[in-house]
Amino acid sequence: MAQLSIYIDENTLKKIEVAAELENISISKFVTKKINKTIEGSWPDNFDSLFGSIRDETFNIIGPVSYKNDVPREKL
C-alpha cells in the first residue's frame, strides 16, 4: 500500500485524532475514508429526501412538448 506524507497544523491533527477515535478507526483509515468520499463525487446524505420538498407556486409542470414548429435539420 502506498504512503502519503502531508504537513498539517496541530489543531487540525487533534480534530482528526478525535474524529477517528470516535469512529473507532485509525487515523489512516479515517483520512482515507474522507478522501474517498470527497473524490467519489457522490450526493450528500439524504439528498434524495429533497425531492418534492419545495412548495412554490412559481414552479410549473410543463406538459408534453410539440415539435411541429421545429426547423428541419440538414441531413449529413
Helices and strands as residue ranges (DSSP letters): H 10-22, H 27-40, G 47-50
